[in-house]
């Protein structure tokens, strides 16, 4: 890469950057990123399904169905970007990922309480696994200048 070029200026540079970061990342961080990416892909898939389903018969509120689908698509794309940046720019992405997982915990618990075990249990398991993996990587690493190290 020449001087003044950004990593995204060349085709495939983001893929090389992501691959290099994945190879150098701790295993727990790679697991967390993979789980977050799976969540993002699931949201994108559900959003696409909702948008397509909105055009079918039997939908009483087309606007609500389409809005929910588009919202799910958008959120899924954001989660996918967070999964990538979790390994590329670790410190900046941990907080939003943890917040998302903490929001999944009460949703999963409510699903289990309402008898939706097939949805609630995986949601809780993935949320706890991501939080545990991020905790294993160390949420705070002391710097070299820290006198306590």
C-alpha positions as CSV (number, residue, x, y, z in Angstrom):
1,X,0.0,0.0,0.0
2,X,1.4,3.4,-1.0
3,X,1.6,6.5,1.2
4,X,-1.7,8.3,1.7
5,X,-3.8,5.2,0.8
6,X,-6.4,4.0,3.2
7,X,-7.0,0.2,3.8
8,X,-10.3,0.4,2.0
9,X,-8.8,2.1,-1.1
10,X,-7.7,-1.2,-2.6
11,X,-10.2,-4.0,-3.5
12,X,-10.1,-6.8,-0.9
13,X,-8.1,-4.8,1.6
14,X,-10.8,-5.1,4.3
15,X,-10.9,-8.8,3.8
16,X,-7.1,-9.1,4.2
17,X,-7.2,-6.8,7.2
18,X,-10.0,-9.0,8.8
19,X,-8.2,-12.2,8.0
20,X,-4.9,-10.9,9.5
21,X,-6.7,-9.7,12.6
22,X,-8.5,-13.0,13.0
23,X,-5.2,-14.9,12.9
24,X,-3.7,-12.7,15.5
25,X,-6.8,-12.5,17.8
26,X,-7.0,-14.6,20.9
27,X,-9.2,-17.7,20.6
28,X,-11.9,-16.4,22.9
29,X,-12.2,-13.2,20.9
30,X,-12.5,-15.2,17.7
31,X,-15.3,-17.3,19.3
32,X,-17.1,-14.1,20.4
33,X,-16.8,-12.6,17.0
34,X,-18.2,-15.7,15.3
35,X,-21.2,-15.8,17.6
36,X,-21.9,-12.1,17.1
37,X,-21.6,-12.7,13.3
38,X,-24.1,-15.6,13.6
39,X,-26.5,-13.3,15.4
40,X,-26.1,-10.7,12.7
41,X,-26.7,-13.2,9.9
42,X,-29.7,-14.5,11.7
43,X,-31.1,-10.9,12.0
44,X,-30.5,-10.2,8.3
45,X,-32.1,-13.5,7.3
46,X,-35.2,-12.9,9.5
47,X,-35.4,-9.3,8.2
48,X,-35.4,-10.5,4.6
49,X,-38.0,-13.2,5.4
50,X,-40.2,-10.6,7.1
51,X,-39.9,-8.2,4.1
52,X,-40.8,-11.0,1.6
53,X,-43.5,-12.4,3.8
54,X,-45.0,-8.9,4.1
55,X,-46.0,-9.1,0.4
56,X,-47.9,-12.3,0.9
57,X,-51.5,-13.0,1.8
58,X,-52.8,-13.0,5.3
59,X,-50.8,-9.9,6.5
60,X,-53.2,-7.5,8.2
61,X,-50.7,-4.6,8.6
62,X,-48.3,-4.4,5.6
63,X,-46.5,-1.2,6.9
64,X,-45.7,-2.8,10.3
65,X,-44.5,-6.0,8.7
66,X,-42.3,-4.2,6.2
67,X,-41.0,-1.8,8.8
68,X,-40.1,-4.7,11.1
69,X,-38.3,-6.4,8.3
70,X,-36.3,-3.4,7.3
71,X,-35.5,-2.6,10.9
72,X,-34.2,-6.2,11.4
73,X,-32.1,-6.0,8.2
74,X,-30.6,-2.7,9.4
75,X,-29.8,-4.0,12.9
76,X,-28.4,-7.2,11.4
77,X,-26.0,-5.3,9.3
78,X,-24.9,-3.2,12.3
79,X,-24.3,-6.4,14.3
80,X,-22.3,-7.9,11.4
81,X,-20.1,-4.8,11.2
82,X,-19.6,-5.0,15.0
83,X,-18.5,-8.7,14.6
84,X,-15.8,-7.7,12.1
85,X,-14.6,-4.7,14.1
86,X,-14.5,-6.8,17.3
87,X,-11.4,-8.5,16.0
88,X,-10.0,-5.6,14.0
89,X,-10.5,-2.8,16.5
90,X,-11.0,-4.7,19.7
91,X,-11.3,-1.9,22.3
92,X,-13.8,0.3,20.5
93,X,-16.3,-2.5,19.9
94,X,-16.5,-4.5,23.1
95,X,-18.9,-2.1,24.8
96,X,-21.6,-2.0,22.1
97,X,-21.4,-5.8,21.8
98,X,-21.7,-6.3,25.6
99,X,-24.7,-3.9,25.6
100,X,-26.4,-5.9,22.9
101,X,-25.8,-9.1,24.7
102,X,-27.1,-7.7,28.0
103,X,-30.3,-6.6,26.2
104,X,-30.7,-10.2,24.9
105,X,-30.7,-11.7,28.4
106,X,-34.1,-10.3,29.6
107,X,-35.6,-11.0,26.1
108,X,-34.4,-14.6,26.3
109,X,-35.7,-15.0,29.9
110,X,-39.1,-13.6,28.9
111,X,-39.3,-16.0,26.0
112,X,-38.6,-18.9,28.3
113,X,-41.2,-17.7,30.8
114,X,-43.7,-17.6,27.9
115,X,-42.9,-21.1,26.9
116,X,-40.9,-20.2,23.8
117,X,-38.0,-22.5,24.8
118,X,-36.7,-23.0,21.2
119,X,-36.1,-19.2,20.9
120,X,-35.2,-18.2,24.5
121,X,-32.7,-20.9,25.4
122,X,-30.4,-20.3,22.4
123,X,-30.7,-16.5,22.8
124,X,-29.6,-16.8,26.5
125,X,-26.8,-19.3,25.7
126,X,-25.3,-17.2,23.0
127,X,-25.5,-14.0,25.0
128,X,-23.8,-15.6,28.0
129,X,-21.2,-17.2,25.8
130,X,-20.3,-13.9,24.1
131,X,-20.1,-12.1,27.4
132,X,-17.9,-14.9,28.9
133,X,-15.7,-14.9,25.8
134,X,-15.2,-11.2,26.0
135,X,-14.5,-11.4,29.7
136,X,-11.9,-14.1,29.0
137,X,-10.0,-11.8,26.6
138,X,-9.8,-9.2,29.4
139,X,-12.0,-6.1,29.4
140,X,-9.2,-4.0,30.7
141,X,-5.5,-4.6,30.0
142,X,-3.1,-2.5,31.9
143,X,-0.7,-0.4,29.8
144,X,3.1,-0.7,29.9
145,X,3.2,2.6,31.7
146,X,0.9,1.5,34.5
147,X,3.0,1.4,37.7
148,X,0.8,-1.4,39.2
149,X,2.0,-4.0,36.6
